[in-house]
Amino acid sequence: MRHEPWRLEIANYPLIHEIPTRFNDMDYNAHVNNVAIYQLYDEARVQINQTLYPKEAQLESDLKVYIVDVHLVMLGEAFYPGTIKVATGFLKIGRSSFTYGQAMFQQGRCLGLAEALAVYAIDKKSSALPEDQRIWLEQHRCFNRTESTAVSR
């Protein structure tokens, strides 16, 4: 996954989740292991989805948000004990899909990047994003402060 230098700056992401590392996240070398890294990114996405797509609304409408593609780039090591900051915004917003842009930080260092493609579906068929949700996604795009522009690829 190629990335632009602005992706390494926490200030370019509108949503920040602080997540503590756990003892069981460690590998043999006392680093947070790769599976746990994936889970930390996922935890931040789940917290966002609970705001954007409340469980009650999903149960009433058969609404589902499927993560269909994920890419991670490891740039540094995360350690236990500690807190990880997962910074999130949206890189692309389509008719029925959107792409999360995420970066992981510990003690001010960018440890990695992630992109996850999500598809909005009702009754297991892709469906257009509702307007209120599209507006929310647009308001939470990643923002390249160096160039002072919202990201739109």
Helices and strands as residue ranges (DSSP letters): G 5-8, G 10-12, E 15-20, G 23-25, H 34-52, H 55-61, E 63-74, E 83-93, E 97-106, E 109-122, E 125-126, H 131-139, E 143-144, E 149-150
